[in-house]
């Protein structure tokens, strides 16, 4: 094939592919200064956490949602895994992970496709067995237990379209 013909084909394909809407995820943190987790009380830490989890939800949407789907997530409250124990000398700024301190996110969401609502709800997402997640434990990123929990929830709700338990 000649170069001009190849370029013409590429341009035609680009026009057709450009016309289809990609999936989109919109994340809104509702009154994050009132979240129960102490890290949200510091403005700089709160802004960093909001950016980190907003980016993570968008990444999940890019990976798992179909073209043309739009997901709106309102984050209503957050408790990160672990807890600070200020009575421990030299460890008062370290989160101690225990079975009794699992990550929790309270979320409201709506997944739409072509104007039709596929899934909608409000729920608390938590993983009481988070310490058993070996892939999260081995992850070299911030907040691996929260991200593993949110990934699993995201796939159940928006890929498999499993409804929340009452």
N, C-alpha and C positions, 0 to 999 in steps of 0.2 A: 504494500500500500504506500502510496505517496504521502509525504509529510502533510500536505495541505488537506488531504482526505482524513487523515488521522486527527488533525486539529479540529476539523469540522465535526467529526464524530464526538470528540471529547467535549466540544462546546454544546452540542445537542444534549448529551447525557447530563452535563452540568446544569443546563436549564431545567430539565425534568426533575433532577434530584433537588435542585434548589427550591422548587415549588412545594415540596413536602415539608410540613412543619415538624421540627424535632420535638421531643418530649421536653417539658419544662417543669422545674420545681421552684416554688416560691416559699421561702421560709420566713416566718415572722416570730420574733421573740416578744411575747406579751408581758410587759412589766418585769423585765429580767432583774431589776434592782430589788424586787421582792421575792425572788426565788429562794428556796430554803437552803441551798448549798452556800456555804460561807465564801467560796471563791467568787460568787456573783456580787458580793458586797464591795469589792474593789473595782473601781471604774476600769482600770487598765486590764485587769484579769478578766473582767466581765466582757470587755470588747474583744479580747483575744479568744475567749471561749465561744462567743457568738460567731465570730468569723470562722473559727475552726469547725464548729458543728454545722453552720450554714453551708460551708464548702463540702463537708462530708455528705449532707443530704443531697446536694446538687450532684455530687459524684455518683451516689446511689441511683439517682434519677437517670443520669446519662447511661449508666450501666444496665439498669433493669427495666425502665419504662419503655413502652412502645412509642413509635413516632405518632405525634398527634395527641398524646396524653398530657394532661396538665395536672400537677399535684400542688395543692396548697396545704402547708403544714404550719400550724400555730403551736409554738412551744410555750406551754403554760407554766411549767415548773420543772426544775432539774435538781436531782441529788446525785452527785458524782460518786463513784465507787470509793469506799473507804471513808475514814473519818480522821480528823486531826485529834491528837491526844496531847493537849498542852501541858499536862502534868508529867510527860516524859522529858527528862532533861536531854538536850541536844537533838530531840526529834519532834519538837513542838510544831514544826512547819512541814512535817512529812505525813502523808495520808497512810494510815494503818488499815490494811485490807482485812476484813473479817467476814464470816458468813452473815453476820447480822447487819452489815453495811453495804448491801447491794446497790448498784446504780439504778436510778429511777428517772424516767422522763414522763411527764404528763403532756399528752399531745392531742390536738384536735386537727382533723385532716379531711380533705375532700379530693378524690381522684376523679377527673372528668376526661371524657374522650368524645370529641365532636359535640360538645354541649350536654352530653348525657352523663349523669353521675354513676360511676362504677362502684365506688366505695366512699363511705362517709362515716365519721364517728369521732368520739372522744374517748381516750383510754389512757391508763397508766401502764407504761411499759417498764418491766423490771425483770431481772434475771437473778433469782435466788441462788442459782448454782454457778454464778459467774466465776468463782475461783477454780472451777473444774475445767474451764475452757482453756485447753492447752495452746491453741493457736493464738489466743489473745495474750496469754502469759508470755509467749515467745516473741510477740510483736515488738518491734523497736520503734514505736510511735507513741505519741501522747494519747492517753485515754483509750487504751486498747479494749478494755472490758465494755465500755460504753459503746464503742463503735461496733464491736462484734454483736452486742445485744441489738443495736439499732439496725444493723444489716440483716439479722435474722428476722426481726419484726417487719422490716421493709419488704423482704421477699415473701413472707406469709401474707401480708395485707395487700400488696400491690402487684405481685407477680402471680401468686397462686390464688389471689382474691379470697383468702380465708377470712370469714368474719371474726370479729373480736368475740371472746367468750363473755357471756353476761355476768 
